[in-house]
Amino acid sequence: MKEKMLGYKWGIIITLAYIIVSVTTLSHYGVDIDEPAHFTRGQAYLDMLLTGHPKYSPQEFSKNATFSEWKIPQYDGSYYLKNDSGHPSTNDVLAALFNKVLFEKLHIMGDLESYHLFEVLSSALLIFLIYYFMRNRYGEFAGTVSSLALTLYPLFYGESHFNIKDPVEASFYTGALLFFYLGLERKKARFIFVSAVFCALAFGTKFNVIFLPFILVPYILIRYLPFIRKYRLKVFKRIPKSFYLTLLIYPIIIAAIHIYTRPFLWSDPYHRFLEIIQYYKDIGTGTAYQKAYIFHHVNLYPIFFTSISTPLYTLFLSLLGVLYSIFILLKKEKDKFALLIVIFFSFTIFRVSLPGSSIYGGVRQIMEYVPAMSMLAGIGALFLRNYLARYLGIFIATILLLILFIPNIVTLIRFHPNENVYINELVGGVKGASEKKIPGALETMGNVYLQGVQWLDKNGGDSPRFGVPEGLLSNIPRPLVSKKVKFGPYFSGTSRAGEYMIEMNSVEFPFPKYNFDYLNNYLIPVHMITIDGVPIMKIWKNDAAHTKPGYLEDEEVSDVKLITPPNNDFIEVTFPKSIVTRIEVDHDTSNNCLAEDSGTVAYSPDGKNEVNAPDDLFRWQGPYAFSLQTPTHFVYFFAAVTAEKIKIIPNDTNLCLLQVKSVKVFKLKDKNP
């Protein structure tokens, strides 16, 4: 046993190193924007599975009880039995189990860290599996390179600490594929059973694994068709009956684990499962988010973003691995394992490139490409070492190729704890991606909020108040922030009440909105968290001291002209070109008119072209803006935009706002367009 373990020493060392570093730095990471909902649902379902009751016991929330920030009384099993939607919940339940044992019962880990340990250990399992299979097939060097390429892949490494879906799915998905391959090669039912368990865990995390047959079927046909042609039915008679039995119960294992860990399905499995399928259809098809990358109906964005978010050394080795895999395939590799990995990688990218498919926010949604790419890198490195060994010797060639991973390590250290925003030099790094406005670039997925709030904790004074203009307060991991920091909807706009506002920044986020535009246009940030000089988070203090020169005071615009349309179905005002800050409308409320309705507010910077303001007609623009509204007085703010015409177009012409009595427009007092 000891000798067998020593045979896998490098895989064990790399895996343990990853676990040790990850556990000691878990408190550096925040939460993914999706995690709070998954934590809360996981707690509700776990309690229901353990107790048999859909409601929490009051004792779990007693004064002396230790319970998670994300175990919320009103969001118990009874709530989710009626209101569950979206992704499966097996991973949620497993993460909640880690929290219950390590945080609530044993008190040996923090609240958030115990959830994240599940993600870390799932990822560690993947690292070792990659080493195990690659070592057994191609030797220790290929196994070592593959596991290093995976461990040091910035997207995978970073998000394995705070993403409850994608790295976990990549681990279970890859396990299902590799053990199925092993079962086929050795004709052993136990490996097919292990594959079924991995597949069930993957299916209970995300539905990405439903594409597993599209990888296995082509591989099986190419691998075994010559034998079937030669031996015909005799081939199937050689396979043990237990193998066939395991294949028959494979889908049963998947369905059983999926349904058991999602009580929402219990009352009506069929129809509620169809609702989940519709959810995936809605988010995975129909919308082309990157139209500039579509070529002859094929979306090139996935392969492009994969190329620019992969360290160059890993990218080079994986490309070499693809070429060498094709070569050894032509040389009739017996088990065609390299072919399996090529299909795994290429199909994962290909399926989200097809017409009608959708992907957004980078390529994290298909993170299973990373282990495939890492194995290809191992194959490529093996070929390169064998070639270099002719001139340098096997030892020097081995050391040289391993040393070249040091820049990858340096990159992780430099980006920590924002490793997932890494972009390589093909587009000029993070800065180049930002300047080129590449979709998905700089996306921290909410991890960076923790860093912003921790800065406030140290530098915000005795009791700093803060809010987020676009994100959700649920993205703030409260267990890692001191109680003196106050969360809330504190945005005061031009009344400048001295609150702090923080927001993550990426190429595609935040979306246009008055709250965020005000902060960017009016205020000087007090702090920015940057990568290579590019801000991924800004922190503002909304007071006079941090307001830009010329933006402190406004005044009423003179010579405002109200234009009354024939059908009285919109409001239009013209005025001398100004830097506009708000419009105020006094109106009547007679004839049973509507108090509020949706609609568009537009302005024209030149009197001809119109620009839609980012907020809907009655959209929330913060507590201060809301305080100015009355049943007969409407106020709408602009983030200091140049305009000489404003048009208000409601969707319903029975809106009280259209019964105009007077209109006022305000502009910056000390700044001209």
Phi, psi and omega in degrees: 000317180296317180296323180295319178295322179296332177294338179248025188302319183289325175295318178295317181297313181296317180295315180294321178299317177299315181297314183297312179297319182294314182295320181287345180245010183302325182289353178279347187255145178269213180243146171292151184299338180269342191296317183307317179295322180290320178299314183295315179295319180299319178298317182296314182289321179299314179299320179295320180290325182280325186257337184083003181245140181283346181249146177293148172283138178303334181296333180293342181243021179291168186302322184264001183280147172260121179216157186290149172303332184260011170263103190245124186308316184286343177255068181260190181300322181297328178292312184286338175297337180254333193237014182288150178197171173082213186296159176298178190232008180301314179296326178297315181295318180295317178296320178295326177296318175302316181295317183297318182284309189278328182260305186287319186267307186270339179058037182253356177220159176290168183300299182294320183298328181291323173298314185291338177296325175302317181293320180296314182290326175298319179290323177296321176301318179297317180302315181289322179300318179298315178298313185302309183289320180290323179294316182294330183267320187237358177106171186298320183295312180297321177297318180294314180297317181297315181290326175293316180300321178290310183300321186265013177280115190305316180298312180295312183299311183298309187281349174291353179258350183205014179244112188280352184249296196292311177295324178296314177299317179301320180293308183291321179300311181295320177300318179299317181293311186292320180287331174295317176301315182295321178296321178296315185293321184261356181054044181247124182294330184295328178287326175294323177297316177299318177301319180297320178295314177300318181296320178297318178294322177293316180295331178278000178252307175210160181274009179306326186290350177297345179272003179304318178300330180290344175267316185287319185299310177301321179297313182298319180297315181289321184288317192248351182301319177301323179289321179296318178296323185282314186255351179053229187292342180299331179301315184287332179289337180283344183279130181300149180296328179298331178295314179295320180298319179295322176297324180292322182272355179308305180292334179292319178299316180298311182295319183297312181293320181296313182290320181299319184272005175227080183305339176306330183278346190299317186287331182204074186304318186294302185291324180287330174293324177297326177297321179293318178299319179297323177301314180292325177296321182293318184273341186255354181219162168096330185245122176267099185282341183236068185298331181291345183256006182273126181232116183051047176074357179261131181275111181274358183300314182303313181289327178295312183290326174301319182294321185272349179255008178256132174307140188301322180295316178295320179298316180298313181296321182290321176296319176298323179295321177298313181296317181291326178297319177296321180296311182288337174294316178295333178278006178064057171303133189299304185268352177054037178298320179300321178298318179302317182290321177298315178297317179304310182292309187293320181292324179301318178285319186297320187294334178263007176257349184291152176303134179093345179275160183228143172208148183208162177070033183092211183236020180298333182292344177238046187295349176295347175293336185293310177298325177297315180295324180293321177293322175297324177297322177297319178294318179296319180294324179296315177299314183295320179297316180297326178289312181293331182298336177297331185250329186250346188091153186294322183293309182295320179298320179296310181298318181300313183291330177284322179299329182293354173277350181301317176302328176295320178295316179300321179299315180298320179295317183293324183271346186305135359262033181246042185302330187287354178265006182302135172226137185276184188283353180299331178241016179088024178071197180301317181297316179296320179296323178293314180295325180276355179054051178285123181303138179089347181288145177070013184280108181273350181060028175094348180304325187287344180303321180302317181297323178293316182289325177295326175296318177298320181302322182273329191239359186269004180094195187289322184212069184292137174256138180211161176216177177237129184288333186232320182285188181249145178294341176294344178281354178269116180284089186304324180300339181261008182237139181294155185290347180289338179281124184259127179264150174164173177278069190270000186304120186252358177058222185286358173280343171051073182271004174087011178285156172268147174230136179233148177201139175285154182231135171214182180298324184253000183219144000286160174285157178305132182194144184303314184306312182287318180298323177300312182299318181290321186275326187265326194248154173264121181301142176273340179199147175224139172263121189235155170236119181053038178082359180258124182288131171252353172205139175240145177234128180240153168244120187273080176217174183296325184295332183251016175273138181296149177303133179091355184249008187279322185238150172233170181210163181286140178279134178273162175061047175274127182247125178268124179257121182264115179287158183304320183264003180051044183254003173202171178244133178224132177230144175239158184192166176301144183307129185213167171265100193277139179247330177191165173232140178235134182233123170266137186210167177272173179225038185268172174061037175054040180285163179282133180288321180218153175195165178282165181170182185244141170245124181235156175222157180239121179284343184228007181083355182239298181281143181246144178237128177285130174293152188291333185262145175295170189305312182245025181292146179301124177242022177108163183301322182295314178299319180296323182294339181275345182282141171225171178302339181239010183225117182252135179230132178226128185262146172241147183272058179058067180254145176282126183205156170226008175205141175231137178230132177248119186237096179284157178282336179241126183284356177268018180287135180302328182304331181287347177274067191289135172253317178202157180226137174234141176238138181242149183224167173295134183285321189249022180216130181253153179292000000 
